[in-house]
């Protein structure tokens, strides 16, 4: 469809449509643009964070698999950072509290309970920022739809004021309405894709953390099953 002479093609560029938009539609467009920037910022920052955490947990798991007993403070550097350190410290703390005169099965059960709570705490911490992506993916299309409806309303108001239905009257309102719709999709689609990516990455990270936790419990079990293991484990935990 060719445009009439009184409607400039330059006036229908995205930037010109934004400049000519109603203040409400402008606010919608700005909000959606900020939401899109936030999604990509979370992608970059969270990808770096989760990659670093995954490398650290893999090193910790390898160090625990090679350890003959529960590591002490002078252990491998990989075991002195982050979740691995918290898991080991929780096991050593429980061994110190129990001393040498308690049933090994009870000690293992209490250590398992402690480690499970630590896993959940770290999993909640790792999810920070990911919920924002879910919110953007769910809300952005409706925010864009609101801008669309508002722009179409402006088109009808323009028709009423001009008492005409030419393209020159209705085009600006419809153009800004469609731009709001497009921005809603631009914000929502990447947010959903990034959210799904991080959901899978967090599941893998949680599985690796579970492996580290299991390795800690295996080390404790080996210590307790040795001759005079309860006393030896308590002494090792006190170091």
C-alpha positions as CSV (number, residue, x, y, z in Angstrom):
1,X,0.0,0.0,0.0
2,X,1.4,3.4,-1.0
3,X,1.3,6.2,1.5
4,X,-0.5,9.4,0.7
5,X,1.6,12.5,0.1
6,X,0.8,14.0,3.5
7,X,2.3,11.1,5.4
8,X,6.1,11.1,5.3
9,X,7.8,7.7,5.3
10,X,10.5,9.2,7.6
11,X,7.7,10.0,10.1
12,X,7.0,6.3,10.5
13,X,10.5,5.2,11.5
14,X,10.7,3.7,15.0
15,X,12.4,6.7,16.5
16,X,9.9,9.2,15.0
17,X,7.1,7.0,16.1
18,X,8.4,7.1,19.6
19,X,8.9,10.9,19.5
20,X,5.3,11.4,18.2
21,X,3.8,8.9,20.7
22,X,1.4,9.7,23.5
23,X,3.2,10.2,26.9
24,X,1.6,7.0,28.2
25,X,2.8,5.0,25.2
26,X,6.2,6.5,25.6
27,X,6.3,5.4,29.2
28,X,5.3,1.9,28.1
29,X,8.1,1.8,25.5
30,X,10.7,3.0,27.9
31,X,9.7,0.4,30.5
32,X,9.9,-2.4,27.9
33,X,13.3,-1.2,26.7
34,X,14.6,-1.2,30.3
35,X,13.1,-4.6,30.8
36,X,15.0,-5.9,27.7
37,X,18.2,-4.4,28.9
38,X,17.7,-6.0,32.3
39,X,17.2,-9.4,30.7
40,X,20.5,-9.2,28.8
41,X,22.3,-7.8,31.9
42,X,21.1,-10.8,33.9
43,X,22.3,-13.1,31.1
44,X,25.8,-11.8,31.1
45,X,26.2,-11.4,34.9
46,X,24.5,-14.7,35.8
47,X,26.3,-16.7,33.1
48,X,29.7,-15.6,34.6
49,X,28.6,-16.3,38.1
50,X,27.2,-19.8,37.4
51,X,30.2,-20.7,35.3
52,X,32.6,-19.8,38.1
53,X,30.5,-21.7,40.7
54,X,30.3,-24.8,38.5
55,X,34.1,-24.8,38.0
56,X,34.6,-24.5,41.7
57,X,32.2,-27.3,42.6
58,X,33.8,-29.6,40.1
59,X,37.2,-29.0,41.6
60,X,35.8,-29.5,45.1
61,X,34.2,-32.8,44.1
62,X,37.4,-34.1,42.5
63,X,39.4,-33.1,45.7
64,X,36.8,-34.9,47.9
65,X,36.9,-38.0,45.8
66,X,40.7,-38.2,46.3
67,X,40.6,-37.5,50.1
68,X,41.0,-40.4,52.4
69,X,39.2,-38.5,55.2
70,X,37.2,-35.4,55.9
71,X,39.5,-32.5,54.9
72,X,40.6,-30.0,57.6
73,X,41.3,-26.3,57.2
74,X,44.6,-27.0,55.5
75,X,43.0,-28.9,52.7
76,X,42.8,-28.1,49.0
77,X,42.0,-24.5,48.0
78,X,39.0,-25.7,46.1
79,X,37.5,-26.8,49.5
80,X,38.0,-23.5,51.2
81,X,35.5,-21.5,49.1
82,X,31.8,-21.2,48.7
83,X,29.4,-24.1,49.1
84,X,32.0,-26.8,49.5
85,X,33.5,-24.9,52.5
86,X,30.1,-24.5,54.1
87,X,29.3,-28.2,53.6
88,X,32.6,-29.3,55.1
89,X,32.4,-26.9,58.0
90,X,28.8,-28.1,58.8
91,X,30.0,-31.7,58.9
92,X,33.0,-30.8,61.1
93,X,30.8,-28.7,63.4
94,X,28.4,-31.6,63.9
95,X,31.4,-34.0,64.7
96,X,32.7,-31.5,67.2
97,X,29.3,-31.3,68.9
98,X,28.9,-35.0,69.0
99,X,32.3,-35.8,70.4
100,X,33.2,-39.5,70.5
101,X,30.3,-41.1,72.4
102,X,27.4,-41.1,70.0
103,X,25.9,-43.6,67.6
104,X,27.4,-43.2,64.1
105,X,24.0,-43.7,62.5
106,X,22.7,-40.7,64.4
107,X,25.7,-38.6,63.5
108,X,25.3,-39.4,59.8
109,X,21.6,-38.5,59.9
110,X,22.2,-35.2,61.6
111,X,25.1,-34.3,59.2
112,X,22.9,-35.3,56.2
113,X,20.1,-33.0,57.5
114,X,22.6,-30.1,57.9
115,X,24.0,-30.6,54.5
116,X,20.6,-30.7,52.9
117,X,19.7,-27.3,54.5
118,X,22.9,-25.8,53.2
119,X,22.2,-27.1,49.7
120,X,18.8,-25.5,49.7
121,X,20.2,-22.2,51.0
122,X,22.8,-22.0,48.3
123,X,20.2,-23.0,45.6
124,X,18.0,-20.1,46.8
125,X,20.9,-17.8,46.6
126,X,21.9,-18.9,43.1
127,X,18.4,-18.2,41.8
128,X,18.6,-14.5,42.7
129,X,17.9,-12.5,39.5
130,X,16.4,-15.4,37.6
131,X,12.9,-14.6,38.9
132,X,13.2,-11.2,37.3
133,X,13.4,-13.0,33.9
134,X,10.2,-14.9,34.6
135,X,8.4,-11.7,35.6
136,X,9.5,-9.9,32.4
137,X,8.6,-12.9,30.2
138,X,5.1,-13.0,31.8
139,X,4.3,-9.3,32.1
140,X,6.0,-7.7,29.0
141,X,3.5,-8.9,26.4
142,X,0.6,-7.5,28.5
143,X,2.4,-4.2,29.0
144,X,3.0,-4.0,25.2
145,X,-0.7,-4.9,24.7
146,X,-1.6,-2.0,27.0
147,X,0.4,0.4,24.8
148,X,-1.2,-1.1,21.8
149,X,-4.7,-0.5,23.1
150,X,-3.8,3.0,24.1
151,X,-2.3,3.8,20.7
152,X,-5.5,2.5,18.9
153,X,-7.6,4.7,21.3
154,X,-5.6,7.7,20.2
155,X,-6.2,6.7,16.6
156,X,-10.0,6.8,17.2
157,X,-9.7,10.1,19.0
158,X,-7.8,11.5,16.0
159,X,-10.5,10.3,13.7
160,X,-13.2,11.9,15.8
161,X,-11.3,15.2,16.0
162,X,-10.4,15.3,12.3
163,X,-13.8,13.9,11.2
164,X,-11.9,11.9,8.6
165,X,-10.6,8.3,8.2
166,X,-7.7,8.9,6.0
167,X,-4.4,7.1,6.6
168,X,-2.8,10.4,7.6
169,X,-5.1,10.6,10.6
170,X,-5.0,7.0,11.8
171,X,-1.4,6.0,10.8
172,X,0.4,7.7,13.8
173,X,-1.7,6.1,16.5
174,X,-1.7,2.6,14.8
175,X,2.1,2.9,14.2
176,X,2.9,3.6,17.8
177,X,0.5,0.9,18.9
178,X,2.3,-1.7,16.8
179,X,5.6,-0.5,18.0
180,X,4.5,-1.0,21.6
181,X,3.4,-4.5,20.7
182,X,6.8,-5.2,19.0
183,X,8.7,-3.9,22.0
184,X,6.7,-6.1,24.3
185,X,7.7,-9.2,22.3
186,X,11.3,-8.0,22.1
187,X,11.4,-7.9,25.9
188,X,9.4,-11.1,26.5
189,X,10.9,-13.6,24.1
190,X,14.5,-13.3,25.1
191,X,13.6,-13.2,28.8
192,X,11.7,-16.5,28.5
193,X,14.6,-18.1,26.5
194,X,17.2,-16.9,29.0
195,X,15.0,-18.0,31.9
196,X,14.8,-21.5,30.5
197,X,18.6,-21.6,29.9
198,X,19.3,-20.6,33.5
199,X,16.7,-23.2,34.8
200,X,18.7,-25.9,33.1
201,X,22.0,-24.5,34.3
202,X,20.8,-24.2,37.9
203,X,19.6,-27.8,37.8
204,X,23.0,-29.0,36.6
205,X,24.7,-26.8,39.3
206,X,22.4,-28.2,42.0
207,X,23.2,-31.8,40.9
208,X,27.0,-31.0,41.2
209,X,26.4,-29.5,44.6
210,X,24.6,-32.7,45.5
211,X,27.6,-34.7,44.4
212,X,29.8,-32.6,46.7
213,X,27.5,-33.1,49.6
214,X,27.4,-36.8,49.0
215,X,31.2,-36.9,48.9
216,X,31.3,-35.0,52.3
217,X,28.9,-37.6,53.8
218,X,31.0,-40.5,52.4
219,X,34.2,-39.0,53.9
220,X,32.4,-38.7,57.3
221,X,31.1,-42.3,57.0
222,X,34.6,-43.6,56.2
223,X,36.0,-41.8,59.3
224,X,33.3,-43.1,61.6
225,X,33.6,-46.7,60.3
226,X,37.3,-46.9,61.0
227,X,38.5,-48.4,64.3
228,X,38.0,-45.8,67.1
229,X,36.5,-43.8,64.2
230,X,34.2,-41.6,66.3
231,X,37.0,-40.3,68.5
232,X,39.3,-39.9,65.6
233,X,36.7,-38.0,63.6
234,X,36.0,-35.7,66.6
235,X,39.7,-35.0,66.9
236,X,40.0,-34.3,63.1
237,X,37.0,-32.0,63.2
238,X,38.5,-30.0,66.1
239,X,41.6,-29.2,64.1
